[in-house]
Amino acid sequence: MADFASTLNSVEKLNASNYGSWSMRVQYYFLGQELWDIIGGSDTTPPTDAEAAKRWKTKDGKAIYALTVTIEDDFLQRIKNAKTPKEDWDTLAMIFTKKTDARLQRLENELLPISQ
């Protein structure tokens, strides 16, 4: 477990300006820890079988821990009601891609008069 936590400590926390690099690093971390399947793979909902559900719950806890220690406290409030790590991940993606799309539209609107 020390290796698990020490690796996470080296990841720069998600803030208002680093979603792209943060999400890439965290996704690679999840892939390396065999946790990505419960966030972006085929195992995103808890199984009904008791033994499989126990294993899933362990992975769920590790993934949620990893997410919560690698984001700034301001963003914890936005994911606190999520029921799965996938919901956490999707919520963060929506927050930051929405901002990016809006910013791109604003920049495009500013450049339009210049290009004419």
N, CA, C and O atoms as a GROMACS GRO file, in nm:
protein
  464
    1MET      N    1   0.082  -0.120   0.000
    1MET     CA    2   0.000   0.000   0.000
    1MET      C    3   0.086   0.126   0.000
    1MET      O    4   0.044   0.228  -0.053
    2ALA      N    5   0.204   0.120   0.058
    2ALA     CA    6   0.291   0.237   0.059
    2ALA      C    7   0.326   0.277  -0.083
    2ALA      O    8   0.332   0.397  -0.114
    3ASP      N    9   0.351   0.180  -0.171
    3ASP     CA   10   0.382   0.210  -0.310
    3ASP      C   11   0.263   0.278  -0.378
    3ASP      O   12   0.280   0.372  -0.455
    4PHE      N   13   0.144   0.231  -0.349
    4PHE     CA   14   0.020   0.287  -0.403
    4PHE      C   15   0.009   0.435  -0.366
    4PHE      O   16  -0.014   0.519  -0.453
    5ALA      N   17   0.026   0.466  -0.238
    5ALA     CA   18   0.013   0.604  -0.191
    5ALA      C   19   0.128   0.692  -0.238
    5ALA      O   20   0.106   0.807  -0.274
    6SER      N   21   0.251   0.640  -0.238
    6SER     CA   22   0.365   0.722  -0.277
    6SER      C   23   0.358   0.761  -0.424
    6SER      O   24   0.400   0.871  -0.461
    7THR      N   25   0.308   0.672  -0.508
    7THR     CA   26   0.292   0.706  -0.649
    7THR      C   27   0.190   0.817  -0.666
    7THR      O   28   0.210   0.908  -0.746
    8LEU      N   29   0.082   0.809  -0.592
    8LEU     CA   30  -0.021   0.913  -0.601
    8LEU      C   31   0.030   1.048  -0.554
    8LEU      O   32  -0.011   1.151  -0.606
    9ASN      N   33   0.118   1.049  -0.456
    9ASN     CA   34   0.172   1.175  -0.405
    9ASN      C   35   0.253   1.249  -0.509
    9ASN      O   36   0.269   1.370  -0.501
   10SER      N   37   0.304   1.176  -0.609
   10SER     CA   38   0.386   1.241  -0.711
   10SER      C   39   0.301   1.300  -0.824
   10SER      O   40   0.354   1.371  -0.910
   11VAL      N   41   0.172   1.271  -0.826
   11VAL     CA   42   0.083   1.325  -0.929
   11VAL      C   43   0.040   1.465  -0.889
   11VAL      O   44  -0.009   1.487  -0.778
   12GLU      N   45   0.059   1.561  -0.980
   12GLU     CA   46   0.014   1.698  -0.953
   12GLU      C   47  -0.138   1.698  -0.939
   12GLU      O   48  -0.209   1.639  -1.021
   13LYS      N   49  -0.188   1.764  -0.836
   13LYS     CA   50  -0.332   1.766  -0.811
   13LYS      C   51  -0.405   1.842  -0.921
   13LYS      O   52  -0.357   1.942  -0.974
   14LEU      N   53  -0.523   1.792  -0.952
   14LEU     CA   54  -0.609   1.858  -1.049
   14LEU      C   55  -0.647   1.996  -0.998
   14LEU      O   56  -0.692   2.012  -0.884
   15ASN      N   57  -0.628   2.095  -1.084
   15ASN     CA   58  -0.670   2.231  -1.051
   15ASN      C   59  -0.742   2.289  -1.172
   15ASN      O   60  -0.773   2.217  -1.267
   16ALA      N   61  -0.768   2.414  -1.170
   16ALA     CA   62  -0.848   2.477  -1.277
   16ALA      C   63  -0.778   2.479  -1.412
   16ALA      O   64  -0.843   2.507  -1.513
   17SER      N   65  -0.647   2.452  -1.418
   17SER     CA   66  -0.577   2.468  -1.545
   17SER      C   67  -0.500   2.346  -1.594
   17SER      O   68  -0.429   2.356  -1.694
   18ASN      N   69  -0.510   2.231  -1.529
   18ASN     CA   70  -0.427   2.118  -1.572
   18ASN      C   71  -0.504   1.990  -1.599
   18ASN      O   72  -0.448   1.880  -1.587
   19TYR      N   73  -0.632   2.000  -1.635
   19TYR     CA   74  -0.712   1.880  -1.652
   19TYR      C   75  -0.653   1.783  -1.755
   19TYR      O   76  -0.649   1.663  -1.731
   20GLY      N   77  -0.606   1.833  -1.867
   20GLY     CA   78  -0.554   1.746  -1.973
   20GLY      C   79  -0.439   1.658  -1.926
   20GLY      O   80  -0.442   1.537  -1.945
   21SER      N   81  -0.340   1.718  -1.865
   21SER     CA   82  -0.224   1.640  -1.819
   21SER      C   83  -0.261   1.554  -1.698
   21SER      O   84  -0.215   1.441  -1.686
   22TRP      N   85  -0.343   1.610  -1.608
   22TRP     CA   86  -0.385   1.532  -1.491
   22TRP      C   87  -0.461   1.407  -1.532
   22TRP      O   88  -0.431   1.298  -1.484
   23SER      N   89  -0.558   1.422  -1.620
   23SER     CA   90  -0.640   1.306  -1.658
   23SER      C   91  -0.557   1.199  -1.727
   23SER      O   92  -0.582   1.080  -1.707
   24MET      N   93  -0.460   1.239  -1.807
   24MET     CA   94  -0.374   1.142  -1.873
   24MET      C   95  -0.290   1.065  -1.770
   24MET      O   96  -0.282   0.942  -1.775
   25ARG      N   97  -0.229   1.137  -1.676
   25ARG     CA   98  -0.148   1.072  -1.574
   25ARG      C   99  -0.230   0.977  -1.486
   25ARG      O  100  -0.188   0.865  -1.458
   26VAL      N  101  -0.346   1.023  -1.445
   26VAL     CA  102  -0.431   0.941  -1.358
   26VAL      C  103  -0.484   0.820  -1.434
   26VAL      O  104  -0.493   0.711  -1.378
   27GLN      N  105  -0.519   0.838  -1.559
   27GLN     CA  106  -0.566   0.724  -1.638
   27GLN      C  107  -0.455   0.620  -1.651
   27GLN      O  108  -0.482   0.500  -1.635
   28TYR      N  109  -0.334   0.661  -1.679
   28TYR     CA  110  -0.222   0.566  -1.687
   28TYR      C  111  -0.198   0.498  -1.553
   28TYR      O  112  -0.167   0.379  -1.548
   29TYR      N  113  -0.213   0.573  -1.446
   29TYR     CA  114  -0.200   0.516  -1.313
   29TYR      C  115  -0.305   0.406  -1.292
   29TYR      O  116  -0.274   0.296  -1.248
   30PHE      N  117  -0.431   0.438  -1.326
   30PHE     CA  118  -0.538   0.340  -1.311
   30PHE      C  119  -0.514   0.217  -1.397
   30PHE      O  120  -0.540   0.104  -1.354
   31LEU      N  121  -0.464   0.237  -1.518
   31LEU     CA  122  -0.432   0.122  -1.604
   31LEU      C  123  -0.325   0.035  -1.539
   31LEU      O  124  -0.337  -0.087  -1.538
   32GLY      N  125  -0.220   0.098  -1.486
   32GLY     CA  126  -0.112   0.023  -1.422
   32GLY      C  127  -0.154  -0.051  -1.297
   32GLY      O  128  -0.098  -0.155  -1.264
   33GLN      N  129  -0.253   0.002  -1.228
   33GLN     CA  130  -0.302  -0.060  -1.104
   33GLN      C  131  -0.422  -0.153  -1.129
   33GLN      O  132  -0.482  -0.205  -1.036
   34GLU      N  133  -0.456  -0.172  -1.256
   34GLU     CA  134  -0.569  -0.256  -1.296
   34GLU      C  135  -0.701  -0.206  -1.236
   34GLU      O  136  -0.784  -0.285  -1.191
   35LEU      N  137  -0.717  -0.074  -1.237
   35LEU     CA  138  -0.838  -0.010  -1.185
   35LEU      C  139  -0.921   0.057  -1.295
   35LEU      O  140  -1.036   0.095  -1.271
   36TRP      N  141  -0.864   0.071  -1.413
   36TRP     CA  142  -0.934   0.145  -1.518
   36TRP      C  143  -1.064   0.077  -1.560
   36TRP      O  144  -1.157   0.146  -1.604
   37ASP      N  145  -1.073  -0.054  -1.548
   37ASP     CA  146  -1.194  -0.123  -1.592
   37ASP      C  147  -1.318  -0.080  -1.514
   37ASP      O  148  -1.429  -0.092  -1.567
   38ILE      N  149  -1.304  -0.030  -1.391
   38ILE     CA  150  -1.422   0.015  -1.318
   38ILE      C  151  -1.452   0.163  -1.340
   38ILE      O  152  -1.552   0.216  -1.290
   39ILE      N  153  -1.366   0.230  -1.416
   39ILE     CA  154  -1.389   0.371  -1.447
   39ILE      C  155  -1.423   0.389  -1.594
   39ILE      O  156  -1.522   0.454  -1.627
   40GLY      N  157  -1.344   0.334  -1.681
   40GLY     CA  158  -1.366   0.353  -1.824
   40GLY      C  159  -1.373   0.225  -1.902
   40GLY      O  160  -1.366   0.227  -2.025
   41GLY      N  161  -1.389   0.114  -1.834
   41GLY     CA  162  -1.391  -0.014  -1.902
   41GLY      C  163  -1.525  -0.083  -1.895
   41GLY      O  164  -1.630  -0.020  -1.898
   42SER      N  165  -1.519  -0.214  -1.887
   42SER     CA  166  -1.640  -0.296  -1.894
   42SER      C  167  -1.698  -0.333  -1.758
   42SER      O  168  -1.798  -0.404  -1.750
   43ASP      N  169  -1.636  -0.285  -1.650
   43ASP     CA  170  -1.676  -0.327  -1.516
   43ASP      C  171  -1.715  -0.206  -1.431
   43ASP      O  172  -1.672  -0.194  -1.316
   44THR      N  173  -1.795  -0.117  -1.486
   44THR     CA  174  -1.823   0.011  -1.420
   44THR      C  175  -1.935   0.005  -1.317
   44THR      O  176  -1.953   0.100  -1.241
   45THR      N  177  -2.010  -0.103  -1.314
   45THR     CA  178  -2.117  -0.117  -1.214
   45THR      C  179  -2.088  -0.237  -1.125
   45THR      O  180  -2.032  -0.336  -1.171
   46PRO      N  181  -2.126  -0.228  -0.999
   46PRO     CA  182  -2.099  -0.338  -0.906
   46PRO      C  183  -2.168  -0.468  -0.950
   46PRO      O  184  -2.285  -0.465  -0.989
   47PRO      N  185  -2.098  -0.579  -0.945
   47PRO     CA  186  -2.160  -0.707  -0.981
   47PRO      C  187  -2.257  -0.755  -0.873
   47PRO      O  188  -2.255  -0.705  -0.760
   48THR      N  189  -2.342  -0.849  -0.907
   48THR     CA  190  -2.439  -0.902  -0.811
   48THR      C  191  -2.385  -1.020  -0.733
   48THR      O  192  -2.429  -1.045  -0.621
   49ASP      N  193  -2.290  -1.094  -0.788
   49ASP     CA  194  -2.228  -1.206  -0.720
   49ASP      C  195  -2.151  -1.154  -0.598
   49ASP      O  196  -2.076  -1.057  -0.609
   50ALA      N  197  -2.168  -1.217  -0.482
   50ALA     CA  198  -2.110  -1.168  -0.356
   50ALA      C  199  -1.958  -1.160  -0.360
   50ALA      O  200  -1.901  -1.060  -0.317
   51GLU      N  201  -1.893  -1.262  -0.409
   51GLU     CA  202  -1.745  -1.263  -0.412
   51GLU      C  203  -1.692  -1.159  -0.510
   51GLU      O  204  -1.598  -1.086  -0.480
   52ALA      N  205  -1.754  -1.151  -0.628
   52ALA     CA  206  -1.714  -1.051  -0.728
   52ALA      C  207  -1.742  -0.910  -0.676
   52ALA      O  208  -1.664  -0.818  -0.701
   53ALA      N  209  -1.853  -0.893  -0.605
   53ALA     CA  210  -1.888  -0.762  -0.550
   53ALA      C  211  -1.785  -0.718  -0.447
   53ALA      O  212  -1.752  -0.600  -0.438
   54LYS      N  213  -1.734  -0.812  -0.369
   54LYS     CA  214  -1.631  -0.780  -0.269
   54LYS      C  215  -1.503  -0.732  -0.338
   54LYS      O  216  -1.443  -0.634  -0.295
   55ARG      N  217  -1.461  -0.801  -0.444
   55ARG     CA  218  -1.341  -0.760  -0.519
   55ARG      C  219  -1.364  -0.623  -0.584
   55ARG      O  220  -1.275  -0.538  -0.584
   56TRP      N  221  -1.484  -0.604  -0.641
   56TRP     CA  222  -1.515  -0.476  -0.705
   56TRP      C  223  -1.512  -0.363  -0.604
   56TRP      O  224  -1.461  -0.255  -0.633
   57LYS      N  225  -1.565  -0.388  -0.485
   57LYS     CA  226  -1.569  -0.285  -0.380
   57LYS      C  227  -1.426  -0.244  -0.339
   57LYS      O  228  -1.401  -0.127  -0.310
   58THR      N  229  -1.335  -0.340  -0.336
   58THR     CA  230  -1.195  -0.308  -0.305
   58THR      C  231  -1.136  -0.218  -0.413
   58THR      O  232  -1.070  -0.118  -0.382
   59LYS      N  233  -1.159  -0.253  -0.539
   59LYS     CA  234  -1.110  -0.170  -0.649
   59LYS      C  235  -1.177  -0.032  -0.646
   59LYS      O  236  -1.112   0.070  -0.671
   60ASP      N  237  -1.305  -0.030  -0.616
   60ASP     CA  238  -1.381   0.094  -0.605
   60ASP      C  239  -1.317   0.186  -0.501
   60ASP      O  240  -1.297   0.305  -0.526
   61GLY      N  241  -1.284   0.131  -0.386
   61GLY     CA  242  -1.222   0.210  -0.279
   61GLY      C  243  -1.087   0.266  -0.320
   61GLY      O  244  -1.056   0.382  -0.292
   62LYS      N  245  -1.007   0.184  -0.387
   62LYS     CA  246  -0.876   0.230  -0.433
   62LYS      C  247  -0.889   0.341  -0.536
   62LYS      O  248  -0.816   0.439  -0.532
   63ALA      N  249  -0.983   0.325  -0.628
   63ALA     CA  250  -1.002   0.426  -0.733
   63ALA      C  251  -1.053   0.557  -0.675
   63ALA      O  252  -1.005   0.664  -0.712
   64ILE      N  253  -1.149   0.549  -0.585
   64ILE     CA  254  -1.202   0.672  -0.524
   64ILE      C  255  -1.094   0.740  -0.441
   64ILE      O  256  -1.082   0.863  -0.443
   65TYR      N  257  -1.017   0.662  -0.368
   65TYR     CA  258  -0.907   0.720  -0.291
   65TYR      C  259  -0.810   0.793  -0.386
   65TYR      O  260  -0.771   0.906  -0.360
   66ALA      N  261  -0.773   0.727  -0.494
   66ALA     CA  262  -0.679   0.787  -0.589
   66ALA      C  263  -0.735   0.917  -0.645
   66ALA      O  264  -0.662   1.016  -0.658
   67LEU      N  265  -0.861   0.918  -0.678
   67LEU     CA  266  -0.922   1.041  -0.732
   67LEU      C  267  -0.923   1.151  -0.627
   67LEU      O  268  -0.888   1.265  -0.657
   68THR      N  269  -0.963   1.119  -0.506
   68THR     CA  270  -0.978   1.224  -0.405
   68THR      C  271  -0.846   1.282  -0.358
   68THR      O  272  -0.842   1.398  -0.317
   69VAL      N  273  -0.739   1.206  -0.363
   69VAL     CA  274  -0.610   1.262  -0.320
   69VAL      C  275  -0.535   1.331  -0.434
   69VAL      O  276  -0.432   1.394  -0.411
   70THR      N  277  -0.587   1.320  -0.556
   70THR     CA  278  -0.518   1.385  -0.668
   70THR      C  279  -0.597   1.502  -0.725
   70THR      O  280  -0.568   1.549  -0.835
   71ILE      N  281  -0.697   1.550  -0.651
   71ILE     CA  282  -0.768   1.670  -0.694
   71ILE      C  283  -0.769   1.772  -0.581
   71ILE      O  284  -0.766   1.736  -0.463
   72GLU      N  285  -0.772   1.898  -0.618
   72GLU     CA  286  -0.780   2.004  -0.519
   72GLU      C  287  -0.912   1.994  -0.443
   72GLU      O  288  -1.012   1.946  -0.495
   73ASP      N  289  -0.910   2.039  -0.319
   73ASP     CA  290  -1.027   2.030  -0.232
   73ASP      C  291  -1.151   2.096  -0.292
   73ASP      O  292  -1.263   2.052  -0.267
   74ASP      N  293  -1.133   2.201  -0.370
   74ASP     CA  294  -1.246   2.270  -0.432
   74ASP      C  295  -1.332   2.175  -0.516
   74ASP      O  296  -1.454   2.192  -0.525
   75PHE      N  297  -1.268   2.076  -0.578
   75PHE     CA  298  -1.340   1.986  -0.667
   75PHE      C  299  -1.400   1.865  -0.595
   75PHE      O  300  -1.482   1.794  -0.652
   76LEU      N  301  -1.359   1.841  -0.470
   76LEU     CA  302  -1.416   1.730  -0.393
   76LEU      C  303  -1.566   1.747  -0.376
   76LEU      O  304  -1.641   1.649  -0.382
   77GLN      N  305  -1.610   1.868  -0.353
   77GLN     CA  306  -1.753   1.894  -0.335
   77GLN      C  307  -1.834   1.859  -0.459
   77GLN      O  308  -1.951   1.823  -0.449
   78ARG      N  309  -1.773   1.868  -0.574
   78ARG     CA  310  -1.845   1.841  -0.698
   78ARG      C  311  -1.864   1.693  -0.725
   78ARG      O  312  -1.952   1.655  -0.804
   79ILE      N  313  -1.784   1.608  -0.661
   79ILE     CA  314  -1.797   1.464  -0.685
   79ILE      C  315  -1.846   1.388  -0.562
   79ILE      O  316  -1.856   1.266  -0.566
   80LYS      N  317  -1.877   1.457  -0.455
   80LYS     CA  318  -1.910   1.389  -0.329
   80LYS      C  319  -2.036   1.304  -0.337
   80LYS      O  320  -2.048   1.209  -0.259
   81ASN      N  321  -2.129   1.332  -0.425
   81ASN     CA  322  -2.252   1.256  -0.434
   81ASN      C  323  -2.248   1.141  -0.535
   81ASN      O  324  -2.345   1.068  -0.550
   82ALA      N  325  -2.136   1.126  -0.602
   82ALA     CA  326  -2.125   1.018  -0.701
   82ALA      C  327  -2.124   0.882  -0.630
   82ALA      O  328  -2.073   0.869  -0.519
   83LYS      N  329  -2.182   0.785  -0.696
   83LYS     CA  330  -2.193   0.652  -0.636
   83LYS      C  331  -2.083   0.556  -0.682
   83LYS      O  332  -2.060   0.453  -0.618
   84THR      N  333  -2.016   0.589  -0.791
   84THR     CA  334  -1.909   0.503  -0.843
   84THR      C  335  -1.792   0.590  -0.889
   84THR      O  336  -1.809   0.710  -0.913
   85PRO      N  337  -1.674   0.531  -0.902
   85PRO     CA  338  -1.560   0.606  -0.955
   85PRO      C  339  -1.586   0.655  -1.098
   85PRO      O  340  -1.537   0.762  -1.136
   86LYS      N  341  -1.662   0.579  -1.176
   86LYS     CA  342  -1.696   0.623  -1.312
   86LYS      C  343  -1.775   0.754  -1.307
   86LYS      O  344  -1.749   0.845  -1.386
   87GLU      N  345  -1.870   0.765  -1.215
   87GLU     CA  346  -1.946   0.889  -1.201
   87GLU      C  347  -1.854   1.004  -1.162
   87GLU      O  348  -1.868   1.116  -1.213
   88ASP      N  349  -1.759   0.978  -1.071
   88ASP     CA  350  -1.661   1.080  -1.033
   88ASP      C  351  -1.584   1.127  -1.156
   88ASP      O  352  -1.574   1.247  -1.183
   89TRP      N  353  -1.530   1.031  -1.230
   89TRP     CA  354  -1.448   1.061  -1.348
   89TRP      C  355  -1.530   1.138  -1.452
   89TRP      O  356  -1.483   1.238  -1.506
   90ASP      N  357  -1.650   1.092  -1.478
   90ASP     CA  358  -1.735   1.157  -1.578
   90ASP      C  359  -1.774   1.298  -1.535
   90ASP      O  360  -1.782   1.389  -1.619
   91THR      N  361  -1.798   1.317  -1.407
   91THR     CA  362  -1.832   1.451  -1.356
   91THR      C  363  -1.716   1.547  -1.377
   91THR      O  364  -1.735   1.659  -1.425
   92LEU      N  365  -1.596   1.503  -1.342
   92LEU     CA  366  -1.479   1.589  -1.361
   92LEU      C  367  -1.456   1.617  -1.509
   92LEU      O  368  -1.424   1.730  -1.546
   93ALA      N  369  -1.471   1.516  -1.593
   93ALA     CA  370  -1.454   1.536  -1.737
   93ALA      C  371  -1.555   1.638  -1.790
   93ALA      O  372  -1.520   1.724  -1.870
   94MET      N  373  -1.679   1.628  -1.744
   94MET     CA  374  -1.781   1.720  -1.790
   94MET      C  375  -1.748   1.864  -1.747
   94MET      O  376  -1.764   1.958  -1.826
   95ILE      N  377  -1.703   1.880  -1.624
   95ILE     CA  378  -1.670   2.014  -1.574
   95ILE      C  379  -1.561   2.077  -1.659
   95ILE      O  380  -1.572   2.193  -1.698
   96PHE      N  381  -1.456   2.002  -1.687
   96PHE     CA  382  -1.342   2.061  -1.754
   96PHE      C  383  -1.355   2.066  -1.905
   96PHE      O  384  -1.302   2.158  -1.968
   97THR      N  385  -1.422   1.972  -1.966
   97THR     CA  386  -1.440   1.981  -2.111
   97THR      C  387  -1.542   2.087  -2.145
   97THR      O  388  -1.532   2.151  -2.249
   98LYS      N  389  -1.639   2.107  -2.060
   98LYS     CA  390  -1.737   2.214  -2.081
   98LYS      C  391  -1.668   2.349  -2.079
   98LYS      O  392  -1.695   2.435  -2.163
   99LYS      N  393  -1.578   2.368  -1.984
   99LYS     CA  394  -1.504   2.494  -1.977
   99LYS      C  395  -1.418   2.512  -2.101
   99LYS      O  396  -1.406   2.622  -2.154
  100THR      N  397  -1.357   2.404  -2.146
  100THR     CA  398  -1.270   2.411  -2.262
  100THR      C  399  -1.350   2.446  -2.386
  100THR      O  400  -1.308   2.530  -2.465
  101ASP      N  401  -1.466   2.382  -2.405
  101ASP     CA  402  -1.550   2.411  -2.520
  101ASP      C  403  -1.596   2.557  -2.520
  101ASP      O  404  -1.595   2.624  -2.623
  102ALA      N  405  -1.635   2.605  -2.404
  102ALA     CA  406  -1.679   2.744  -2.393
  102ALA      C  407  -1.565   2.840  -2.423
  102ALA      O  408  -1.583   2.941  -2.490
  103ARG      N  409  -1.448   2.806  -2.374
  103ARG     CA  410  -1.331   2.891  -2.399
  103ARG      C  411  -1.296   2.892  -2.548
  103ARG      O  412  -1.265   2.997  -2.604
  104LEU      N  413  -1.300   2.776  -2.611
  104LEU     CA  414  -1.272   2.769  -2.755
  104LEU      C  415  -1.372   2.850  -2.835
  104LEU      O  416  -1.334   2.919  -2.930
  105GLN      N  417  -1.497   2.843  -2.798
  105GLN     CA  418  -1.600   2.921  -2.868
  105GLN      C  419  -1.574   3.070  -2.852
  105GLN      O  420  -1.588   3.147  -2.947
  106ARG      N  421  -1.538   3.111  -2.730
  106ARG     CA  422  -1.510   3.252  -2.705
  106ARG      C  423  -1.390   3.299  -2.789
  106ARG      O  424  -1.393   3.406  -2.849
  107LEU      N  425  -1.285   3.216  -2.792
  107LEU     CA  426  -1.167   3.253  -2.871
  107LEU      C  427  -1.200   3.259  -3.020
  107LEU      O  428  -1.152   3.348  -3.091
  108GLU      N  429  -1.280   3.166  -3.065
  108GLU     CA  430  -1.320   3.166  -3.205
  108GLU      C  431  -1.398   3.294  -3.238
  108GLU      O  432  -1.378   3.355  -3.343
  109ASN      N  433  -1.487   3.332  -3.148
  109ASN     CA  434  -1.565   3.455  -3.169
  109ASN      C  435  -1.475   3.579  -3.169
  109ASN      O  436  -1.503   3.675  -3.241
  110GLU      N  437  -1.370   3.577  -3.090
  110GLU     CA  438  -1.276   3.692  -3.088
  110GLU      C  439  -1.193   3.697  -3.215
  110GLU      O  440  -1.158   3.805  -3.263
  111LEU      N  441  -1.160   3.580  -3.270
  111LEU     CA  442  -1.076   3.576  -3.389
  111LEU      C  443  -1.153   3.603  -3.519
  111LEU      O  444  -1.094   3.647  -3.617
  112LEU      N  445  -1.280   3.578  -3.518
  112LEU     CA  446  -1.360   3.595  -3.638
  112LEU      C  447  -1.350   3.736  -3.698
  112LEU      O  448  -1.326   3.747  -3.818
  113PRO      N  449  -1.367   3.843  -3.621
  113PRO     CA  450  -1.355   3.978  -3.679
  113PRO      C  451  -1.213   4.006  -3.730
  113PRO      O  452  -1.195   4.081  -3.827
  114ILE      N  453  -1.113   3.947  -3.664
  114ILE     CA  454  -0.975   3.971  -3.706
  114ILE      C  455  -0.949   3.907  -3.842
  114ILE      O  456  -0.882   3.967  -3.927
  115SER      N  457  -1.000   3.786  -3.863
  115SER     CA  458  -0.976   3.717  -3.988
  115SER      C  459  -1.050   3.778  -4.106
  115SER      O  460  -1.011   3.758  -4.221
  116GLN      N  461  -1.156   3.855  -4.079
  116GLN     CA  462  -1.231   3.919  -4.189
  116GLN      C  463  -1.161   4.046  -4.225
  116GLN      O  464  -1.206   4.117  -4.315
   0.00000   0.00000   0.00000
